[in-house]
Amino acid sequence: MKFKIDENLPVEFADELRAIGHDAITVLEQRMGGGADEDLFSVCIDEDRILMTMDIDFADIRVYPPSISPGIIVLRIQYSLRTKIGFFAVLDGLSRYWKKSRWLACSGLWKKIG
């Protein structure tokens, strides 16, 4: 799977995704930090990448329709060791679920698995 990690998430998420065989790049690696959400959404479409972000604006399907996107994962998490461990549990679940749905907004999921 191809991912783009937004600037509001730890860059280590991309490193960990790469370590388990995914194609991941960060917004900061592409020097897109501080850019408009609409531009980031367009780049993700062009690159066929799933966006991982904490920006709740991306959960608005009227503005960011799932039918034209490879996918958006909106995470609501707290930074801690539990977050990193939880990240992998969520990723495992998402990789199984992703074939059924191209859009997913995660809210509170991290607390349930941590």
JOVENBEL-V994078 format. One line per field, one symbol per residue. ss: DSSP state (a for helix, b for strand, c for the rest). Layout:
# JOVENBEL-V994078
ss: ???
This chain:
# JOVENBEL-V994078
ss: cbbbbccccccaaaaaaaacccbbbbccccccccccaaaaaaaaaaaccbbbbccaaaaccccccaaacccbbbccccccaaaaaaaaaaaaaaaaaccccccbbcccaaaaac
